[in-house]
């Protein structure tokens, strides 16, 4: 355990600085200019690029990028509130979930056509279609994505995602949707639940409620996405190894935090988790995500990140444009 302390402490320092930068930006500008997740990644790889990090920090940084991240995803389950689906039409729920599957496959195909590697294309596709940072982080261990790919996917997706959230309320009068339709559109396109609220609350509370419900439907697709993501890979040795194993080996290949996430969500919605505990686990999960993002940044090779940058920006942008167009069509025709 003592061997992990130097790297973990470095991750904690970087995450604290990132949180401070995010808060300072909000106070100065009145809006969140940069979220702590993106700030932690940027700070991390800047430190890695310009400062020589002692080798003793490596085990702790690795722990931050793997173990801390897994715990954060697990704790996220305690904040999933399925009561928002009460009264929802089952056909509508099914259409939203089908929409997510179609967008994963389509975004993956776009990214591959642009020339992104398979594992990076999977990360971008799942991040855009489901819930941004959390989806990318959860899928990465399953497809054995490199830290550089994870950092790149989260960084560029976060930047474009934040820009989209800022622009969405301005677009509301232009696109001419009803409050229910606008909430559906935002819930299908925006990455994180707090971002959905930020994008829809200026329009109406109904839009915020609908957007949150639709967004949580997408979040629930995180589990099947983790199971299906490796099937999109055709040239990875690990996939052949998994196929060679007996069919009863799902327990060995399934990351522990996915059933943990489901169990936490089930406990919360059966009433076994008190409100203070739900709030605490949500806050801790968010803080751990920032620590994990700092660890990812501290372990990245900036030269590789810059090399894949242009294609990645094009892939994320094309996927986001497609996501927005299909979401708009969905909101207009099915609500």
N, C-alpha and C positions, 0 to 999 in steps of 0.2 A: 504493500500500500504506500509506503514512504517513497517508493520510486515514482509514483504517479503525481506526488504533490507539486513538484516544480512546474510541470506542464499544465496541470489543472489550475494552479494559482495564476499562471500566465493567461489562461483562457478566461478566468474570472476577472482579471484586471482589464483585459480587452473588452469583455462584455459590459463591464461597468462603465468604461469610457464610451462605448457605443450607446448605452442607455442614456448617458449624459448628453451626448451629441443629439440624439433624437429629441430629448426633452428641451434642450436649448433651442433647437430649430423650431419646435412647436411654439415656444414662448415668444421668440423673436418675430416669427412670421404669422402666427395665429393659426397655422395649419401644419400638419405633419409633413415636413419636406422629405425626410428620410426615416424609414422605420429602423428600429434597433437591429433587426436581423441583417439588413443590407449593410448598415454601418459596421456591425461586428465583422462581417466578411471582408469589407474593404479595409478596415483597420488591420485585420489579421494578415492579409496578404501583403499589405504595405510594410508591416513590421517584418514579415518573412523576407521581403525583397531587399530592404535597406538595413536590416539589423541581423547580425549573426546570432541565431538562437542556439543556446547550448544543447548538446546532444542529450543531456539529462532530461530535457523537457519533452523529448519525443514520446515516451510512453504515456505521459499525462495528456498530451495533445491528442494522441490516438484514442485514449479513453474518452476524451471530450467529444470526438467526432463519431464515436460508435456507441459506447455505453450510455453516456449522458443523453444522446439523441434518442436512443431507444426508450429510456425512462420518460422523456418528454412526450413522446407519442403515446405511451401508455397512460400517462396522467391526463392527456387531452381527452380521453374517453369519459372522464368524470364530469366534463362540462357539456357533453352532448345531451341535449334535451329533446326527446322525441315527442313531447307534448305539442310542439309547434305543428305536427302533422295531423292533429285532431281535426276532423272535418274535411281533410283533403280527399279529393277524388282519387281512388286507387289507380285509375287509368292515367291520371295526370302524373302521379308519382312514378308509374312505370315508364311513361314517356320521358320524364326527366332523367331517369337512370339509363334508359336506352340512348338518350342524347349523349350522356357521358361516354358510354362505350363507343359510339360512332365517332365522337370527337377524339378519343384516344387513338383509335386506328387511323383516322384521317390525318391527324396532326403528325403521327409517326411517319406516315407515308410522305407527307410534305417535307419533313425534316430529312428523311432519307434521300428524297429526290434532290434536295439542295446539296447533299453531300456530307451531312453530319454522321458521325459513327453511330452504330446501332444503340449502344447503351445511352449515349447522350440524347439521341432521338427519343428514346423511351422516357427519359427524365422530363424532357420538354413537353412531350405529349401528356403524360400523367399530371404534371404540374399545371398546365393550362386547363385541362379538362376537369380536374378535381379541386384541389385547394392549394395550389402554389407551393410554398416552401415545405409544408408538412408532407405533401404527397411526394415531392422530389426526395425528401429525406427518408421517407418510409420505403420507397421503391428502390433507392440506391443500393442498399445491402443485398437485395434479392438479385439484382442484375450485376452485382459486383462492379459497380461504376467506380472509377477513380475519383479521388477527392477533387482534382482539378475540374472534372466534368460536373460534379455536384455543385461546386462553388460557381462555376460559369453559369449553369442553368438557373440557380437561385438568384444570382446577381442580376442577370439581364432580365429574367422574368419579373423580379421585384421592381426594377426600375420602370419597366413598361407598365406593370400592373398599377403602381402608384400614380403614374401619369394618367392612366385610364380612369382611376377613381376620381381624380381631381377634375377631369374633363366631363365625366358622366352627368353630374347635376346641371352643368352648362348645356349639355346636349338635350336634356329632358324636354324643354319647350320646342326644340327643333324637330325631334323625331316624332312628336305628337302622340305618344302612347298614353293610355289611361293609367291611373295610379297603380292598378293591379298589374297591368302589362309591364309598366316600368319596373316594378318590384321583381317580376319574373325575369325580365331582361337582365337586371343587375345581378340577381341571384345566380344566373347561368354564366355570367361572364367574369365577375369580380372574384379574386382569389380567396380572400380571407373574410370570415364573418364580420370582424370589426370594420373592415373596408366596405362591406356591403351596407352596414348601418350608416357609415360616413357618406356613402354615395346616394343613399335613398332617403335618409331622414330629412334633408332639405326640401324634398319634394312632398312627402307626406308620411305619416306614421303607418298607414296601410301599406305603402310601398316598402317601408322598412320591415314590417312583419312578414309580408309575402317574400321579400328578398331573402330574409334570414331563413325562412322555411325551405325555400328552394336551394339555398346554399348548403344547408345541412343535409339535404338529399344527396347533393354531390359529395359531401364529406363522407357519407356512409359508403360510397363506392370505393373508398380507400382500401378496404379489405379485399374485395374481389380484384382490384387493380394490382395489389401486391402478388396475388396468386397467378394472375394472367400475364403480367409484364414479362416474365422470362420466356413465355411462349412466342413473343414477338422477335426474340433473338434467334438468328439462324446460324451464326458463325462463331459462337462462343463455346469454348471447351467445357465451361461449367454446365451449360445446358445439356450437352451430351452426357455428362456425368450424372445429372439429375435424371435423365431419361433412362439411363442404364440401371438405376436403382429400382428395387421392387415398388410396386404401386402403393404399398402401405407405408411408404416413407415420407408422407406429407408432413407428419409431426416433426421429422428431423429437418426438413427443408423450410418449414414455416417459421419465420422469426417469432420469438416468444412474445414480442410486444403487440402483435396483431390480435391473438386471442385475448391478451391482457386488455387491450383497447376495447374489445367487444364486451368482456366481462365488466369492465369499469362502467361502460355505457349502460349495460343492463342493470347493474346495481343502482346507478343513479336514477334510472327511470322507474325502478321498482320501489323507490323511496327509501333505500337503505343508506343513502349518503346525505347527511344534514347539509343545509344551505351553506353554513360557514366552511365546511370541509370542501364543498364543491367550489366555492370561491377561492379557497386556499390552493387547491390542486390546479385550478385554472391559472392562477398567478405563478405558481411554481413551474408549471409546464411551460409557460411563456418565457420565464427567466432561464430555464434549462435550454430551451431552443436557442436563445441568444448565446449562451455559453457554447453550445454545440456549433453554432455558426462561426464563433470566434475560433474554435478549434479547426474548423474546415479552412478558414482563411489562413491560419498559421501553418497549415500543411500543404498549401498550394504552390505550384510552380508558375509564377507570373508569366514566364516566357510561353508556356503552353497555353495559358489562358488567352494571351494576346493573339496567338496563332489561330485559335479557333473562333476568336471573337466575331469577325465579320459574318461568317456563315451562321453562327449561332444567333446573332442579332436578326438576321434575315429569317431564320427558322422560327424564332419566337414571335417576331412581328407577323409573319404570314399566318402562323397558327392563331394568334390573337385576333387578326382580322377575320379569319374564317369563323372562329368562335363567336365573334360579335355578330357577324352576318347571319349565321344560322340561329343564334339566340334571338335576334330581332325577329326573324321569320317565325320562330317557335312562339314567341310572345304574342305576336300579332294574330296568328292563325289558330292557336290552341288555347287561348285564354279569353 
